[in-house]
Amino acid sequence: MFHGHDHLYVRSELDGVVYQSVPQPGNPLAGTRSAEEYGYGSGTLLGSPGNLRVRVTPNEATVEFVRAALIEPAAGRRREREPNGAVVHSYAVDPRPIERERK
């Protein structure tokens, strides 16, 4: 399940369902300080900026968190440790058969 508005990357799993918080691509100051405030107690937590790259095939779905490294205009240097376009975290989800309710 993908959801947004929390301004950070969080990947967690509960009862076999992957929950993915979508990072904010353009906020240079976003970190993980708000994770506890938003109720995240476990999983992979990373600060923005960045975006998700999702690929779906018949065999699996892959998700990559891609860093959007911003340049500080005055200093001319990057704020993030990773270069622009770097894959910061990735994972795959195998398809599961859908159990249909019998009538």
N, C-alpha and C positions, 0 to 999 in steps of 0.2 A: 504494500500500500504506500503510495507516494503522497506526501502532504507538505505544505509550505508554511511560510510566515514566521517560522521560529528563527530565521536568519543564521542557521548553522547546519552543518552536515551531521546527521545522526543516523546510524544504521543499527537497528536492533531487531530482535526476533522474539516472538512470544507465541507459543502453541503452534509452531510451524509456519507462522505468517511473518514475513519480513516487512518491517516498518521503516520507511526511508523519509527522513526530513530533507527537503530540498534546500541547498545552500543559497545564500543571496549572492548573485554574481557581481554586484557593484559596490558593496560596502567594505571599504578598506579597513575599518576598525573592528569588524565583527570577530569575536573570539568565541570561547566556550563558556564564559562566565554565566550566561543566562541558562545553561543546560539544566541546572538544578531548579531554577525558578520555573522552567517550563515542565518540570517533572521527569526529566531523563535521569534514570539511575544506573543504566548500564548500556552497553553497546559501544560502537565506535563513534567518538565525538570529535569533530574537527571544525575549526572556525572557517568562515568565508574569507575572501571571495572565491567564487568558483561556480561551476555548473555541472550538471550530470549528463553523461553520455550513456544512453540506454540502447542496447542491441538485443533484438528478440529473434530467435531462430526456432525451428521446431524442436531442437534439442535442449536449449537453455536460453535464459535471459542473462545478459551481463550488464552490470552497472559500474561506471567509472566516475569518480569525482575528479574533475579536471580543474586545476588551479587557474584562476584569472589573476595574474600578477599585475598589480597596478604600479605605475611609476610616480614617485613623488616629484611634482614639477620643480620645486625649489632645489632639492638635493640631486635630482636626476638618478635616483637609485630605487630599486624595488623595495617594497615594504615586506613582502613575503619571502620566506626562505626558499620556496620552490619557484622555478621559472614558469613563466606564462605557458600554459598548455601541458604542464606536467600532470601525470595521473598520480594523485595523492593516495587514493584508496580504490580498490576494486573488489568485486565479488560476483559470483555466478549463482543463479537460482535454477535448479532443475525443474522441469515441468512435472506436475503431479496430475494423475487422472482425477477428473471431477466425479465425485460420487453423487449420483443422481438419486433423489428420493423416490422410492417406489410407491406407487399408488395402489 
